[in-house]
Amino acid sequence: MEKILIVYYSISHLNTYNLLKNNLKGDNYIFFNVIKDNQEMINFDDFSKIILASGIYFNKMGENLYNFIKINQKELLTKEVIFIFTSGIRINYYKLKIKKTLLEFGIESKTFGTKALDTYGPLKLFGGINKKRPNKDDIKKLEDFLLEVGFL
Ligand SMILES: Cc1cc2nc3c(=O)[nH]c(=O)nc-3n(C[C@H](O)[C@H](O)[C@H](O)COP(=O)(O)O)c2cc1C
């Protein structure tokens, strides 16, 4: 079975990581934690499809992921790339923003986003917003997206 690389940045509640893990099971999905895994473990020749994934922090994807894209732009340009994110609010806005960011590197991507628990700053005073999300519906929507783009 074809191997798929998942490069993720998920630091707050592991919302993004858990969402991915729910849908992408099996030995052909190789998870790479862009914060702590050693990039020498990646052999880009093994993959034709790559998933980039992140929470949104201060209106952007995680900085380490952004740097990964910058450093590996040439490799990514030869792959099929999709982007998956979780955020507290504004899914459609971030979808466009991420597409635009990737296009600045010449990378075309289909993008999926879903709301997820957000307890940042004052939100934590009342337990955060989007409690219990991603939920079953969100997981199902991601599954449909992954099937549609040929990553499942
Ligand atoms: C420091 C910080 C900044 C955040 N900034 C934003 C933001 O600008 N917009 C937004 O919609 N959500 C924001 N969030 C909410 C996260 O995007 C959301 O909780 C996401 O699911 C976190 O993903 P993770 O658990 O995989 O790290 C922020 C969260 C943190 C901790």
The ligand as an ORCA input file, in Angstrom:
! r2SCAN-3c Opt
* xyz 0 1
  C      -1.627     30.332     21.704
  C      -2.911     30.038     20.941
  C      -3.336     30.912     19.954
  C      -4.522     30.642     19.221
  N      -4.910     31.493     18.234
  C      -6.020     31.213     17.524
  C      -6.435     32.079     16.465
  O      -5.794     33.077     16.150
  N      -7.584     31.754     15.799
  C      -8.324     30.649     16.108
  O      -9.356     30.407     15.463
  N      -7.943     29.789     17.085
  C      -6.818     30.054     17.808
  N      -6.420     29.182     18.791
  C      -7.190     27.942     19.002
  C      -6.527     26.744     18.340
  O      -6.373     26.955     16.944
  C      -7.343     25.459     18.522
  O      -7.540     25.195     19.892
  C      -6.665     24.293     17.840
  O      -7.552     23.220     17.776
  C      -5.383     23.881     18.545
  O      -4.850     22.757     17.915
  P      -3.932     21.706     18.677
  O      -4.681     21.222     19.920
  O      -3.722     20.628     17.675
  O      -2.677     22.427     19.027
  C      -5.278     29.455     19.523
  C      -4.827     28.595     20.540
  C      -3.668     28.868     21.246
  C      -3.203     27.917     22.332
*
